[in-house]
């Protein structure tokens, strides 16, 4: 009887520690893929930063440099890049 209780606890721990987080990551990646549009800044799994130029069924065209567009698999898109607001230059007030 004790062995059955241990097996149930082990199965529950496996489910909550392994299966649920993986499902959440997969759902988040599917939402990311559904929300991609041409012009979005993305980061690939390989670390390339670029701009989405075309969307296909299984591939995405990403411009990584001016006039350099590479086709990557949809699964290779890791995240949307956080676009930082333009930096505001501090004006020299002459107090230095």
Secondary structure as GFF3:
##gff-version 3
##sequence-region A 1 96
A	DSSP	alpha_helix	2	14	.	.	.	ID=ss1
A	DSSP	pi_helix	15	19	.	.	.	ID=ss2
A	DSSP	alpha_helix	20	35	.	.	.	ID=ss3
A	DSSP	beta_strand	41	44	.	.	.	ID=ss4
A	DSSP	beta_strand	49	55	.	.	.	ID=ss5
A	DSSP	beta_strand	59	65	.	.	.	ID=ss6
A	DSSP	beta_strand	68	73	.	.	.	ID=ss7
A	DSSP	three_ten_helix	74	76	.	.	.	ID=ss8
A	DSSP	beta_strand	77	80	.	.	.	ID=ss9
###
